[in-house]
Amino acid sequence: MRERLAAGGARAHSGEVIVASGDDAAVVAARGATATSVDMIVEGVHFEAPPFELREVGRKALAVALSDLAAMGAAPGEAYVQLGAPAERTDAEVLELAEGVGEVAAAHSVVVAGGDLSRAPVLIVAVTVVGTAPSPDALVRRSGALPGDVVAVTGELGGAAAGLLASRRPELAGGIDAAVAAGLRSRQVDPRPRIEAGLALASAGARAMIDLSDGLAGDARHVSDAARVAIEIDSEAVPIAAGVAEIAAAAGVGTLDLALAGGEDYELLVALPADAVETARTAVAETGIALTVIGRVAAGDGVRISGTDGAVTTPSAFDQRRRSAEPADSA
Amino acid sequence: MRERLAAGGARAHSGEVIVASGDDAAVVAARGATATSVDMIVEGVHFEAPPFELREVGRKALAVALSDLAAMGAAPGEAYVQLGAPAERTDAEVLELAEGVGEVAAAHSVVVAGGDLSRAPVLIVAVTVVGTAPSPDALVRRSGALPGDVVAVTGELGGAAAGLLASRRPELAGGIDAAVAAGLRSRQVDPRPRIEAGLALASAGARAMIDLSDGLAGDARHVSDAARVAIEIDSEAVPIAAGVAEIAAAAGVGTLDLALAGGEDYELLVALPADAVETARTAVAETGIALTVIGRVAAGDGVRISGTDGAVTTPSAFDQRRRSAEPADSA
């Protein structure tokens, strides 16, 4: 079984990885700087399978880890994958999960350079990803945002949260097109890390970036805290994914609540100098997605979200609404 | 809680780690080559706590991962630690485990550069360690052993297996000195990665190395397979830790079975050119442990172990005896 898993990794060899599976450690030749991130997902805590297919569990585990590299503007390099599985899971099931990891690795030219398989009471996928940049300064941190910078997001928000609601209450999607509903499910179970957009934004002069895992309001707060600045968001400017308004209405929650606090969209939030926005927009468009200006960085602290009614609110209000709108077992 | 865990990691900052906890990924400046290894341990599969103290679980999790770097001749750099813990575990318990990780990190100047804490049905510690060397060629792989090389081990063997037996049946240690018994327990619960010895052996010209996690017989087989050579071991030459013979006799198992197949000693098995042995022995002695010649590399394949009676046996015989001598839940 280990051999079959290792064979999957070895297929994706790259020039910089000199030793992958089969020794005490993977050997990788020097690059200018590395960005390393770890993510662990646990069955019953972060996902249930079903309704997740095992292939989707593997895909999402690696995609979510790669999203952190995207938010640094790093080019993905290697992944190390530790799988835990109960005795009841068949080899075929474990391989299906590993194949999901392998599919996302192949899509982003990531080498699965090491890993292990262990017995565990539930499925566990612990992923380490290593990305690279020409120098440490080329990597975009959360702390670099400056007053006067423009705040923008890639893609459209709210889709993952709407997809989660619809997967639990399929009747909510009754009023929308089947293709749109499938797209929302896909946002939840098969997120696409914005690797190319992250590289484009880093090249265009991004001063700070973060990927949207907690939700726009909460993740903006992480940037605000790290950079010791205020972040102002115009809620009317936030791009909303197709179908989100309909699902929100059917569920009796606010569309903006899903977009600002729903989480798991894995789009990028970026702070850019104002004169870099057009270059950035063009570069991101070349990767097939939009870059939308949604606010600005100011002196001060905290996150302020101006509503359609002119009222200004704070992320904690969204957090509370999110908690009451979602089932308690949501990750 | 995350903040308190992160503060523990940040204390150990090194010059090469530019961003540790608190961003999307850790940023590390280039080194000649990196060696990366992952290890995951799961409560109820790899350990039980008690009798393991949580501090010991943390210590062993990192030590075992660092042992893989020792076996590459890599200098330890960063560690990334993903903890899973059930809701019943208190913050104090999780911190005790993290402190165990931190103690071993500090002892080897390892920077805990990232990590995460997650809910899980049992305790889980997934560790990623990154070590460095001036170039990829400076890292010692399993595959480099050549016919004519001398085979040696660091330290003494069998202690971890004897300690495991005695922890399950304390009466077995009735006939030995209390300090010796404590030493055997320590070999089992608090292994010391042979980092300095690994660096010394790499500098002295080691052609192949592996750390002894499965047991000498099985790990020799990994080198034999990787290098496509035969490995011949004189069982009389194998250095046995103090107290092992007494525990083995009391348990009714062979002393050599514990030394050759017991596993978890985390000493290093090395293949060296014959003319490098004296230099290597002196260099390893300077790290406080012995290097003992136990055999040789020959053309062919497989592992041959010559017994005191002149009979030659194979690792599979030891594996079978090991399985029958140990409780079924042993890792």
Interface residues (C-beta under 8 A of the other chain):
Chain A: I18 V19 G22 D23 D24 A25 A26 V27 V28 A29 A30 R31 G32 A33 T34 A35 T36 S37 V38 D39 M40 I41 V42 G44 V45 H46 D68 L69 A71 M72 A74 E78 Y80 V81 Q82 G84 A113 G114 G115 D116 S118 R119 A120 P121 V122 I124 A126 T128 V129 V130 G131 P136 L139 R141 R142 S143 M209 I210 D211 A226
Chain B: I18 V19 G22 D23 D24 A25 A26 V27 V28 A29 A30 R31 G32 A33 T34 A35 T36 S37 V38 D39 M40 I41 V42 G44 V45 H46 D68 L69 A71 M72 A74 E78 Y80 V81 Q82 G84 A113 G114 G115 D116 S118 R119 A120 P121 V122 I124 A126 T128 V129 V130 G131 P136 L139 R141 R142 S143 M209 I210 D211 A226
